[in-house]
Amino acid sequence: MIKFIELKDKLKSGTVNALCLFGNDEWLKQRCVENVRQAYSIADDGFATDTLENPTLEQITDACMTLPMFCDKKLVVCRDFVFPENARLAQVKKQLSQIISACDGSFCLVFRSDTDKYFADINGMLTVNCNRLDKPGVVKWIVAYAKRQGVQIDTLCADRIATYCLSDMSRVSVETQKLIDYGTVDAQSVDMLVHRDAEYAVYDLSGAIADKNAMRAMEIYRGLIAGGEEVRSLFALLYNFYRRMYYVKTSAYPPEQIAAYLGVKPGAVGFARSAAERYKPMQLKRALDCLAQADDRLKNFFDEDETFVLLIMQLISL
């Protein structure tokens, strides 16, 4: 098994004929497919790639043994392949091994899966971990990607990009390319060009509240409203953020498990954990009470701006 960030170098050998891309980040899986295309000069023209949904073994065999059109190598991408859970399992794994071993360089077989179960022990199959990258992994990717584009991004700027995007690779890739196209990547250009995730803005607001800096908190709030954010949307994000803080403050589960349980990005849980360090559990409970009262006011059509400003002041006074 290798990590996502190691695949590009592995493909340089030209001997990788079968891969299993497993994990919970679909962006990483798609990037791996694109890396395979680039490494083997497989055109993305609709003729050189067969994409099979929930395929049978026979369909995979036919796709691999059919000669590519207009190019030397074809790509066969299989989604949601299901292994039998009976006596045929060993036979299917053996047949896949035979397909891979018989490869004469005319195809590359790629499976996209949630898990590497059963794939890992198939002869000739390279498994690639495509689970969401942690922040150091995202930073490493930003630096390496920029270097391949002929642009230098230092780790501090890369860390800033990852932070603003909550380490969401689909957003990180877009914002990094934006900075590269701009031509200058430094702290100033990152602050100027990178669109901050709304959850990061709420984290920033919660930091000002925790510091009891009313002026800074109001400045952030007014800036978000001027930027087009709606009060109710901000309130929902802030309410969820404080719930998240209370949960991580009172839970012993690891961040990845909390993120999965709450259905949020791991980066969002990291922000919540960092912010929760500045509160005691009882303070967070009182904050949730204030938020519940504000929720009632909004539902009863009280003035939205006044309600949010009052909420900020109440949270600062905790």
Secondary structure, DSSP 4 states (H G I P E B T S, - for coil): -EEGGGHHHHHTTS---EEEEESS-HHHHHHHHHHHHHHTT---SSSSEEEEES--HHHHHHHHHSPPSSSS-EEEEEES----SSTHHHHHHHHHHHHHHT--SSEEEEEEES--TTTTTSTTPEEEE-SPPPHHHHHHHHHHHHHHTT----HHHHHHHHHHTTT-HHHHHHHHHHHHHHS--SHHHHHHHSPPPHHHHHHHHHHHHHTT-HHHHHHHHHHHHHTT--HHHHHHHHHHHHHHHHHHHH--S-HHHHHHHHTS-HHHHHHHHHHHTTS-HHHHHHHHHHHHHHHHHHHTT--HHHHHHHHHHHHHT-
